[in-house]
């Protein structure tokens, strides 16, 4: 029997300045859990913002979800304790939604809001800042434990403990894990890239990037900039 999908924590942060390589950069990656019900809007949660809108945020990346099941993997691999929620910069810490069983285009109801899966996460250097290790991006991607982004189809309120109800499974069946394989492990699978690019629910950046790969424009392995 499939485990119940659940929202375990809602995590937000406004951009703040941090020092990196002798410079000050602004980042919203230091998410902290918030209690009670939180308004979810088209572009973000109440109390949450993205610092660099050229690569973060927008309609296709309004909310970042990360499976709590991955936390034990990283605790063992990194041999240190991690924050209970929000450690990877996620807005939603979720359970029962692994990349291998969650498909692009799947629609879910959480609280009174409705969201749709759009793409895997492609991390930028700020994840290295959050983890205190600039080398963390490579093992993060290689693990396939990237989490995924959501677009907001219907605004509403969400809160820790909400069940995540599947409203509609996308007919493509393109899982987040399969998309990661196409992006980072098998760049020569042009048929797979073509099928993925045709999934209308996939974020615009990923559809454009996969389309360029199919037309052999010299696009290699690796997804769009995160």
Buried (B, 14 or more C-beta within 10 A) or exposed (E): EEEEBBBBBBBBBEBEEBEBEEEEBBBBBBBEBBEEBBBBBEBBBEBBBBBBEEBBBBEBBBBBBBBBBBBEEBEEEBEEEBBEBBBBBBBBBBBBBBBEBBBBBBBBBBBBBBBBBBBBBBBBBBBBBBBEEEEBBEEBBEBBBBBBBBBBBBEBBBBBEBEBEEBEEBEBEBBBBBBBBBBBEEBEBBEBBBBBBBBEBBBEBBBBBBBBBBEEEEBEEEBBEB
